[in-house]
Amino acid sequence: MSAGRGEGSIAAGGLARHAPVLLAEALQALSVREGGVYVDGTFGAGGYTRALLQRGARVVAIDRDPYALADGQALAAAFAGRLNLIEGRFADLDAIARRTGFDHVDGVALDVGVSSMQLDEAARGFSLRRDAPLDMRMEAKGPNAADILRDADEATIADILFYFGEERAARRIARAIIVDRVTAPYVSTRQLAEMIARVAPARPGEATHPATRTFQALRIAVNDELGQLLGGLMAAERALKPGGRLAVVSFHSLEDRIVKLFLARRSGRGRAPSRLLPGEPAPLAPSFGVAAGQPILPGPAEVAANPRARSAKLRFAERLDAPAQGRDEDLEALTRPPAARSGRG
């Protein structure tokens, strides 16, 4: 599983740029046309937005991270009149597009997870490579990772680590957190990473730090990343015009499963056929068409140039004429640890 969004840093004209993963493939999936309106729901370093603008599109670019928006002001100035750069969450992208003057759009791009910029900024607390406050918030508001480790009970912490991080030592780590926080609450990345290396050391042949899965799990929980992903897919369904395209790049199995199942169910697949019982409503008409041959993966050259691309997957779909379908409780359940689905924790 990847740490997050795969924007790799490259040199361009003496300036550091971030090259988004699967950019050419995503642009092809979006079928970008000059003058079309596109939403980049995860602006980040602006890689997708810049590419869309260079193809003559108009772009509504959204990011919940105020630092990313501040860094994007030069791009907004360079493409004044064709770029609206807006602070917000991509689960609200349809409402944001409407406020910007676009009731429906031609395409939506989502490059989900944490960005390389966020990982590289030690003070944000996303990375365990350097010591920093245990924060992990994409927005400068709300509870942070240290708050979760201070306030949540042992079972809730274990569930977060196991489900969001696929951490097999989740209960052992959660127990150590509960015991230690009586006298020394966890407030720094180094403090947490060193404890995990002690109580759940790396297995033979494991290349990543043993705390990697825990850091991923806490980041997902702090930012409600899976809930935001599902909300973004539903918002794209509402925002896209018939014939509009949705392209989503994900970086770990939990994200990809939600995208895959959402598109399967919205395209009329993913539900077992059955004979309708009396009074049972007829199935909803498909709202998306999904082409075969998915997911699309990065090639060897891209992975060699940007190791963060190795776990990326692109899925895409075309909006059909049918109305948006609304909430899906089965998909919503995938955004929460199993205990939270049943009411515990």
Summary of the structure (lengths in Angstrom):
residues: 345
radius of gyration: 20.6
end to end distance: 24.9
largest distance: 68.3
contacts: 1153
relative contact order: 0.15
helix: 43%
strand: 16%
